[in-house]
Amino acid sequence: MKTSCLALACSPRKNGNTAILARHALDACATAGCKTEYLYLAGFNYKPCQACGGCNTTGRCVIKDDAAVIYEKILTVDRLIIAAPIFSMGICAQAKMLIDRAQQFWATKYLLKQKVITDANRQPRRGIFISCAGTTLPGVFDGAQRVANYFFKMLEIELMASLCFDGVDKKGDILKHGTALAKAAEYGRKLYEQP
Ligand SMILES: Cc1cc2nc3c(=O)[nH]c(=O)nc-3n(C[C@H](O)[C@H](O)[C@H](O)COP(=O)(O)O)c2cc1C
């Protein structure tokens, strides 16, 4: 079956800096031969985790909303691109809200001691994290990167790279960056080419 890649554009700013990078990576991945899908997260309707503990015994979230639709896709694909900007020194709320809903997979792994990906014959899953920050403050990506690492690990996806660009603030500023677009495309290709 053809390798598939999903890009989640998590910023509410449609076609903003992180979305542009996600598109570049995804387009390169498609050109290399991958089946691709792009999702604008703010177009979906999902709640934050309610901390009800419902997933502790089943490994399934009890809330029935679009997070289930998105996670169905995330579990199915071979490659994942998460593109999310820095808001208030951390990952943007749209991304964090979705990531908290992955508590069901944490419960699957660490409470129920089961695999999230049950098919032992599946090829290794890989992904990249993309972010932009308006400032150049030291450590501005630290919090978001920790969250992204945790998320990819929970989903049994190898995080191949975190592509983080600082000093990129206004919509479209990333287009003026010297190397960012080429880097995104390079990793989009690598996502497909790495077996
Ligand atoms: C609500 C909000 C909070 C932000 N907080 C930070 C911040 O703490 N540090 C920073 O460097 N940039 C911050 N920014 C700037 C964004 O990270 C920057 O504009 C980025 O390029 C946005 O990417 P996007 O176009 O993909 O949304 C903030 C922007 C918004 C809208």
The ligand as a Gaussian input file, in Angstrom:
#p B3LYP/6-31G(d) Opt

LIG

0 1
 C       -1.765000      34.792000      21.047000
 C       -0.345000      34.862000      20.542000
 C        0.682000      34.641000      21.423000
 C        2.002000      34.663000      20.976000
 N        2.991000      34.434000      21.879000
 C        4.282000      34.418000      21.472000
 C        5.322000      34.153000      22.397000
 O        5.112000      33.904000      23.578000
 N        6.603000      34.164000      21.941000
 C        6.901000      34.431000      20.634000
 O        8.074000      34.420000      20.269000
 N        5.923000      34.679000      19.727000
 C        4.621000      34.671000      20.099000
 N        3.613000      34.911000      19.187000
 C        3.953000      35.152000      17.772000
 C        3.797000      33.909000      16.890000
 O        4.533000      32.807000      17.381000
 C        4.257000      34.216000      15.452000
 O        3.478000      35.271000      14.939000
 C        4.217000      33.040000      14.523000
 O        4.839000      33.380000      13.312000
 C        2.785000      32.631000      14.232000
 O        2.748000      31.545000      13.329000
 P        1.469000      31.263000      12.398000
 O        1.471000      32.328000      11.332000
 O        1.649000      29.922000      11.875000
 O        0.269000      31.389000      13.286000
 C        2.285000      34.920000      19.607000
 C        1.224000      35.151000      18.727000
 C       -0.077000      35.124000      19.175000
 C       -1.218000      35.353000      18.208000

